[in-house]
Amino acid sequence: MQSRTLERLTLNKRLLMGSFSWFRYQVIQHLSIGSSKCKNHYELLELQRDCTQSDIKEAFFRLSKELHPDKNPDSAKHHQQFISLNEAYSVLSKPHLRLAYDADLAYQERPNMRQYGGIMTDAPQQKVVFKDDTLWEMRDRREDHKYEGRPYYGIRGINKKLPNSYIAAGAFLFMIIGTIFHFFISMKSSDYAIEQLNQRDQIASSYHRLAREQAHMNGNKQQMLMLRQRAEVGRQPEQ
């Protein structure tokens, strides 16, 4: 069990570290939206989308030698191309990042994609219908007869939906009553504990006063003799 957990943590760490290149691509992609001059990673490596991992590695090594800053130290254009080339290779060389990148490319190339209520679709807006039967406003009114006569909130006497202001007022009132009840119980509990302590203190004081009175009446010698007898009785073995 521990080995499986360790393997999952290691895999998650590798995916997280490997995803940094994907995040960088996403930032660059958002900044370059609407630019027809922006090439995708396959175009930067001069490859087709069905190329193999070996093709990607070979193309990267070939182009990186041509665009390396040491070979073109004074060319800002070659320097930028070299950076873009490394970004492309860092994504396409990892299978899981390449799979996500391909899905993103296919998604962007779909025409007329729009978002309605969190749903991405290419359908016209007038044909997009969002419905959720769990929402009160979108429920099927034809089923309302099944709930006639039943308490709306499961509380007898409330057979219809109440305004939100009523619910908020009820919740506030319940909170006030609960606070008062809690305060009352706390006070009673505190008083009971103090009363118990006072009773124990009175009992202990009465025993102490009785012991002092007996010691005063018997005198020191008689008291010491009584204590010695009690000690001898306590040391005698049980029969």
N, C-alpha and C positions, 0 to 999 in steps of 0.2 A: 504494500500500500504506500509506504513512504517513498519507494523508488519510483512508482508511477507519478506521485505528486511532484517529486523532484524533476522528472522528465517533462511534465507539463509546465512547470515554472521555467525550465530552461528553454523550452520551445516558445513560450510566451515572451521571454526576454529576447530571443533571437528575432521573433516577429516584430517586436517593438523597435529594436535597434535597426532592423532592416527597413522599417517603415519610414525612417527619417527621409530617405530619398523620395519616397512617395509623397510625403508632406511637402517637400520642396517643390516637387512637380506640380502639386495642386496649387501652390501659391503662384508659380510662374504661369500656370494655365489660366488662372483667374485674371492675372494682370494682362494677359495677352488675348483676352476674349475680343472677338471682332476684328482681329488682325489676320488677313489672309496670307501674310508673309511668314507666319509662324509655322515651322515644320514640326511634325510629331517625331517621336523617338525613332521610329523605323526610317523615316525620311532622312533624319540626321545621320544614321548609320548606313544609308543607301541600301536598305534591305526591304524585302517583301514581308508582309505580316505573317506568312506561314513559314518563316525561316526557322532554323534550328538554333539551339544554344551554341553549337560550334560556329555557326555562321555569325552569330552576334559577337562572339569572342574574337573571331578572326577579323571582322570588320572594325571592331574597336581598336585592336592593336595596329591595324594598317592605317586608319585615319588618325590615331593619336600620334603616330610618328610624323605624319605630315603637318599636324596642327600644333605640335608641342611648342610651348613658349621658348624653349632653348633654340629651336630652329627658326622661330620668327619672333625675336625679342622686341622688335619695334612695331609690331602689328597688333593693334587693339582688336581688330576684327578677328584675326586668328586666335587671339587669347579668349575672346568671348565664345567662339566656336568650340574651342577646346573644353571650356567649362560646360557648355551645353552637351557636348559629346560624353563627358563623364556623367552628367546627370542621366542621359539616355541609357548608358551602359549600367549604371547603378540600379535602374529600375528593370530593364529587360533581362539582365543577367540573373535575376532572382525569380524563380517560377511563380511564387505567390504574388509578387508585385507585378509581374508581367500579366498575369491573369486579371488582376484588378485594373491594370492600365488598359488592356484590351476591352474590358467591359465598359470602361469610361469613354473610350474612343467610339465604341459602337453606340453608346447612349447619346453622345454629342452629335453624332452624324445623323441621328433620326430627325427628320424635318418636323417643324411646327409643334415641338413639344412645349406644353404649358403646364402650369401647376394650379390646381383648384382644390382648396381645402386640404392641402398636404398630399394630394394625389397627382402624380405626373401622368399626363396623357396627351395624345395628339388629337383627341376628339374636340369638336367645337364646344365653346363654353355653354351654349344653350342646350347641348345634349348631355352635359355632365350633370348627373343627379347624385347627390350625396344623401344617404338615408341611414339612420341608426335607430332601430326600434327601441333601444334602451333609453333614448332621450324622450322626455315627456312630450315635446312639441312634435316629434316624428313618429309617435306610437301609432299602431293600427287601431283607429277608433272603432272598427267593427267588432273588436274583442272586448269593448268596455262593458258589455252586458254581463260578462262572466264575473265581474267584480262588483256588481250592484248590491248594495246592502252590506258590504264588507267594510270593516274599518280601513281607512286609507293608510294610516301609519301603524296599523296593528293595535290601535288604542280604541276601545269602545267609545262610541259617541262622536268620533271624528270620522265622517264618511266622505269627506271631500278634501281636496288640497287646500292648505292654508297659505296665506301670504307669507313671504319670507320675513316680513317685519314681525309677525306673530311668533314665528319659530325663533327668531333672534331674541325677542322679549322673553319667551318661555325659557330659553337656554340661560339668559342672564338671571332670571328669577330663580331658576334651579341652582345656579352657581351661588347666589346670595344665601339661599336657604341651606345649601350644603356647607357654606362657610360658617354660618351661625350654628348649625348643628355640630360641626367639628369643634368650634370654640366651646360650646356647652359641654360636650363630652370630655374635652381636655381639662376644663375647669373641674368637673366632677371627679375625674380620675386623679387630678392633683390633690383635691381635698381629701379623697379617700386614702391616698398614700400618706399624706401628712397625719391624718387621724390614726392610721396604723402605727406610724412611728411614735406618736405621742403615747399610745397605749403601751407599746414596748418600753418606752422610757419610764413610764409610771411604774410598770411591773419591776423593772430593774432597780428603780429608786427605792421601792418598798422592800425588796430583798436586801439592798445595801443598808437601809435604815434598821431593819430587823437584826442584821448581823452586827451592826455597831452597838445596838441596845443589849444584845446578849453578851457581847464582849465586855461591855461596861459593867453589867451585873455580875458576871462570873469572876472578873478580875484576871490579871495576867496569868497567874499560876494555874488557876482552874481552866482557863482557856487553852493554855499550852498543853495541859494534861489531856483535855478532850481532843485536841488536834493530834496528839501522839497516839491516843487510843484508836482514832479513826484511821491513822496511817497503818497501825499494826493489823487492824482488821482487814485493810485493803491488801496487805502482804500475805495474809494467810491463804494457803492453797485451798482450792475448792474440793469438797469431799466427793 
